[in-house]
Amino acid sequence: MAITYLKKSPKTSSTDDTKTREIVENILKDIETSKEEGCKELSKKFDKYEGDVIVSKEKIEEIKKNLDQKTKDDIQFSHERVRKFAEAQLKNYGQDFEVELSDGLFAGQKLIPVNTAGCYVPAGRYAHIASAVMSVTTAKVAGVKNILVCSSPKPGVGVHPSIVYTADLCGADVIMNLGGVQAIAAMTNGLFGNAPADILVGPGNQFVAEAKRILFGKVGIDLFAGPTEIAVIADETADPEMVAYDLVGQAEHGYNSPAWLFTKSKKVADYVMQRVPELIADLPDLPRENSGAAWRDYGEVILCDTDEEIAKVSDEYAPEHLEVQTKNLQWYHDRLKNYGSLFIGEETTVAYGDKCSGTNHILPTKGAGRYTGGLFVGKFIKTLSFQRMSKAATKEVGAACARISRYEGMEAHARTGDVRLRKYGFSN
């Protein structure tokens, strides 16, 4: 049977996106400089409001005292079910489940992999074999059925042979000789006979990252990626030679790759600042050029008085890669909250995670470690919720839904509850 559209929408949810984006970009740019006063002026302009921005504790207590009890009961009803479902999600994280939230009301979740993943493997300055491993392998394990790989081709050669081998070994279904913005666009739009990607993953230069940022929404992405970062936390027991080598090891990624040292030891700090330029000078041309510019323009050494100060600074930076080389490793492991991946003790180093030790190297940068982690199987899996309920449960749920909808001024929502209450013989 052919698919027939009895009514076809003349517009899509993206119809007004361009105009909206321009308006929002201008507002955000203005608030960067006008800050609080800018927010207040916009509130006055759009909401006709000129009162306090922060709701005071006294105001909250006044509202709690004066709000009618039935409204509070209905809000409590909603809160209890949402809380119970969230608790069940936490308890059953990463797996399917169903739970009875109240008599006759069942809710749950199903985990379903996306159908098509687009994996970008950079091959500009270096042939990033490990990036193919990280993205393709993780997508395959997650259960993605269709995996596309794009990588920049070399004249007369195409994609670097080691990347082709790696992508094929790890489970790629299609490998394309295509890099840069054009690769991101091709995977997003389903060009060259492929299905459109549901999600795009993998590192790339600033143009690739910007393309992913612009297309986010039309397609899912792993992260808003920036230049690679490393931070090392070192105390007086650290081997400063290893610290210096590790900082240079990540700075070679590119001219804008930050490398930071957080330490209580002036001796370690002084040694590292002297030694890093020496190590850079001894590198081959391209790594020397990259790491020299990165250390000159983005390198930092921060001296602190206490471990707590170091931890606070580190959490503010939220580095992509964070090494801890101290005598109290467990304290830092327990205390640190913001980073992409943590490397505990001098025996491990960022390069191990970058290449082959097992953890994924596609990680949050530019402070994004404050709110997200790196690429993992869950990025390729949709957590989809569902609910079902008995007719008897409608007496309670339908009535509460109708009342809450009317509190909000959403009459059509309310009537979807009303019609069921009437059909099943209940009154609201």
ABEGO torsion letter per residue (X at the ends): XBBBBABBBABBAAAAAAAAAAAAAAAAAAAAAAEAAAAAAAAAAAAGBABBABBBAAAAAAAAAABBAAAAAAAAAAAAAAAAAAAAAAAABGBBBBBBABBGBBBBBBBBBBABBBBBBBABABBBAAAAAAAAAAAAAAGBABBBBBBBBBBGAEBBAAAAAAAAAAGBABBBBBBEAAAAAAAAAGBGGBBBBABBBEBBBAAAAAAAAAABGABBBABBBBBBBBBBBBBAABBAAAAAAAAAAAAAABAABBBBBBBABAAAAAAAAAAAAAAAAABBAAAAAAAAAAAAAABBBBBBABAAAAAAAAAAAGBABBBBBBABAAAAAAABABBABBBBEAABBAAAAAAAAGBBABBBBGGAAAABBBBBAAAABBBBBBBBBBAAAAAAAAAAAAAAAAAAGBAAAAAAAAAAAAAAGBBX
